[in-house]
């Protein structure tokens, strides 16, 4: 990892870009951890830092057996645990995005086969020593979050994005069946987990927008996704969970009011390059909307003056209003020097009234 060469502690290079609960990065920056229930196969997109680079979720149980299909000096092509065929540049393994070449669901027949991997009662969906697991989780003092899939993103994982977009028009019945299967799966998982574990947040992963806006229209969202969101979220709220978070890249201004209507109240990462503006969203929705991110990662790559200008234009106002978690607007990109990130981090601490760290 380049940061280690620039002065970061040894061990940073071994961290996943989705931080583990017990991580060197958390310890170094004195971050309060959030415990994701990633051992439960309920909607974690990435299996590990290596498998993340070639794609794949943990929703299918049993997983597909990963195998290398082709390899040359520069790239590797393989079948991942989600049943997708992916190709990635070897140098990007661990952080890069793969090229997706194939998906497990190709027609109704293959969908019926894939549904067999979406049984909520499959033994492999939960940690084998469940009693020890839930006792350990319940003994923690930090917040706990359960992943609950995504009504767009997981269908895309099964059929591919282009195919999915056509299916909304060409075979809406199949889309309905896939979403109902996912709703049943997640409902049953939430019922079982909530019997033994107290969690404070649930997380959807959608990534259903790009730089110009959503992948589907608000009307499509209302028809296909909203009824399922509402059913699941009503049950989640009945358990006393009042923070429901959606991870969605791209420009989401048209989606925010729809999610709020569905019971989702936290959005991240609010990418600046896509035109998201946390200050404007706070003024429009008040404290109904919890937000995270929206600090332009490109500013962190430019230098301290750019960082200060970006942070000061947003963070003081948002922190004063509340319901905001300052962070870069997605992953910290490789072009951000370690010194710049440390300056950014200490600037946030200063604004928040905390002492600077010796980094």
N, C-alpha and C positions, 0 to 999 in steps of 0.2 A: 504494500500500500504506500502511495506516494507520501502521505502524511508522516509516516514513520521516518522517512528520509528527511523530512522537514522539521523534525523535532517532537513529533507525537510519541507517546510511550510505546515500547515494544508490546505487541499483542493486539494493537489496533487492527493490524492487517488480517487478523483471524476473525474479526467480527463480521457477521452478516449485515447487509445494508438494512435489514429489518432486525433491529436490535433484540437480542435475547433478554429475558427478564433479568438475569444476572450477567451484566456486561461490563467490560473494561471501560467502555465509553461512558456508560451511566455513572460508574464510580469516579472517573476522572473529572467529569463535568458536574458531579454532585447532583445528578438528575433524580427526581423522584420517579420510581418505576411504575409502569402500568403492567399488570399481569394479564397477558393474552392467554386464553385457554386453547393454545395451539395443538395440544395433544388430542383434542376432540376433533374428529373429522367432520366439521360442520360448515366449513366455508373458508378455510385458510387457503389463499391462492398459492402461496409458495411453500414447497416442501422443505427446502433448505436454501442456503445461499447459492450452492452449485446448481441445484435443480431449478432454482428460480431463473437462472440465466437461460435455461432451455425451456422454460414455461412449465405449467402444470399445477393443478390444484389437488387437494386431498379429499375431495368430495366423493369420488368413486371408491367404493370399498367392495371387493378388494381392488387395490390399485392395479393398473397395468404394469407389467414387468418391464422396467426400463431396459433398453438395449440399443447399442450402436448399430445404425443401419449403413452408414457410410462415413468415411473419414479421409481427409487429405491433409496436406501440410498446413493449411490455413483454417479449415472449417471442420466441424463435426455435425453429422446428421443422426438423430436418434429418435426413438419412441420414448416419450416421457410417461410418468405415472398417471397422467390424465388421459392417456391414449392418443395424444397429439404427436404428429411428426414435426420436428423442429430442426432448424439448421442455424448454427451460431458460429461466429468467428472465435477461435480458441482464445485469443487474447481478451475477449470480452466475457468469458465465463466467470460468473460471480457477480457481475453487475450489468452486463449488456442485455439488450432485448433481442430475442431470436427472430428468425423468419419462420412463420408457421406455414407448413406445407400440407398438413392433413389433420383431420379431426375424427373422433370415434363414431359420430352419428352422421350417416349419409342419407338415410331414408327412414321410413317408418319401421321397417324391420330391424334395422340396426338400433333405432331408438328403443324398441321393445327389449332388445338385449341389454342396452346400456342401463335401462331402468332397474335391472336386477342388481346393479351396483349402487343403487340409491335407497337401499333398505335402511330405515333408521335404527332397526334393531340388530344390524350386523355386529357381531362381537368385535370386529376390528375397528369399529367406529369410535370406541372409547378405550381409555387406558385399561390394561389388563387387570391391574390391582386398583380397582375403582375406589374401594374404601380408603386405602392409603392416600390415593390421589386427592379425593375431595376433602379429606381431613387436613392435608397439607395446604390446599388452596384456602380453606376456611380459616386457617391459622395466620394468614397474611394480613398485614395492616394496610396494604396498598389497594387501590381500585382494581377490580377484575372485569375483564371484558370477554364476552362470548361472541364468536363470529356466527352470522346467520345467513351467509350466502349473498346472493344478488340476483334479482329477477331478470336482469339483462346480461350481466357479465358471465354467469355460468351457462346460460344458453349459448352464448358466443363461444365459450370453451368447448361446448359439445359439438357445435355444427360449423363454427367459423363465422366471422362477422358478416361477410358479404352474403353468405347463405341465409343467415338469420334475418337480415334486413329484407331479403326477398320473401322469406317465409311469413312475415307479418301480413303480406298481401296475398301470396300464393297459397299458403296453407295455414291460416290463422288457427284452425283447430289443433294442429300439431303444436303451435306455440302455446296455446292454452293448456294442452296436456303436459307439456314440459314444465310450465310455470306451476301448474297444480301439483305436479309431482314434487317439485322443489318446495312448495308451500307445505305439503304434508311432511316431507322429510324434516324441514326446519322446525315445524310445529312440534313434532314428536321429540326432536332433540332438545328443544327448549323445555318441554315438559319433564323429560328425564333429568336433565342437568339441574333444573331449578329445584327438584326434589331434595337434592343434597348440597348444592353449591349456591351461595349468595353472590350474585354478580351485580355490578353497578351500571354496566353499559353493555349494549349490544352493537355489533358492527356489521354493516353491509358493505360489500365491495361491488361497485357498479362500473366505473370507468366507461360511461355511456355518452360522453361528450368529447368534442375535439375543439380546435381553436375557434371555430365559428359558431359553435352551439351544440345542442344535443344530437345524438345519432338518430333518434326518432322524434316525432312531433309531440307536443304536449297532449294532443288528442289521442295519440297512440298510447302514451304513458297512462292517461286516464282510463282507457279501455282495457289495457292488458295488465298493467303493473299496479295501479292504485288499489283495486279491490284486494289483491293479495297482500300488498303492504299493510293495508288497514287491518286485515284479519290477524296477521302475525303481530303487528305492533299493539293492537288492542290487548292481546294476550300478554305481551311483554309488559305493557303498562300495568296490567292487573297484578303482576308480580312485584310491583313497587319499583321497577326500573324506569327511570325518567330521563335517561340520556341515551338516545338512539342516533348513532353516528353513521354517515355514509361517506365512503372514500370514492371520490369521483374526480378524475382529471378533466381538463378542458373548460370551456365556458359554460357555466351552470346557472346563469341568471334566470333562464326560463324554467329550470327544474326546481329551484329553491322553493317557490311557493307551493309547488306540487308535493315536494317532500314534507314541508311543514303541514300541509293538509293531511298527509298520511301518518303523521306522528314522528317523522324524523326531525331532529332539532339540532344536529351538529354536522357541519360540513368541513371537509379538508380535501385537498391542499390549497384551493383557491389560487390557481396558477395565474401569475401576473401576465405572462405572455399571451394568455388566452383572453385577457381583458377583464378578469375578475377584480373587484375593488371592495375590500373588506369594509372600508370606511363608508362607502355608499350603501352597502348591505346593512350595516349597523343602523344607519340613519333611516333606512326603509323599513326594516323589520324589528328594530329595537332588540330587546332581550329575549324575544321568542327564538332567536337564532344564535346558537353557539358556533364559534368559528375557530379554525386553526389554520396556520400557514400564512400565505399572501405576502411574505417577504421575498422579493424577487431574487432568486438564486444568482442571476446574472450580475446583480450589484455586488454580491460577495466576491465574485471573480475579478471585479474591476479595481477594488482598493478601498481604503478606509473612508475616504470622503464620500464615495458612492454609497458605501454601507450606511454611514451615518445619515445621509440624506434620505435614503430609503426607509430606514428604521424610524427616524424622527417624524417622518411624514405620516406615519400610521400608528405606531405602537403606543405613544403616550395617550392619544385620544381613545384608542380601543381598550387599553387597560383601565382607563378611568371609567369607561362605560361598563366594563365587565364582560364576562362570557367570551373571552378571547385568549387563545393560547398562541403566542408568537413563535413562529418557526419559518424556515425556508419553505417555499411553495413546492414541495415534493422532496425528492432525494437530494442530498448534497452532492453536486456534480464534481467529477474528478478535476476540473480546472480551478476549483476553489482552493487557494493555498491554506495550509493549516493556520498560519498566522492571521489570515483574514477571518477565518471562522472563530478563532479565539477572541479577536477584537469584537466581532459581532456578538458573541455570547456574553462577554463582559459588559457590553453596551446594554444588552437586555437586562442584565442583573442590576446595573446602575439605575436604569429607568424604574425598575421594580423595587428600588430601595434596598438592594442587597449588596454586600461587599464584593468587590472584584476578586476573582480567583487568580492565583499565581499559576498560569498555564504555560 
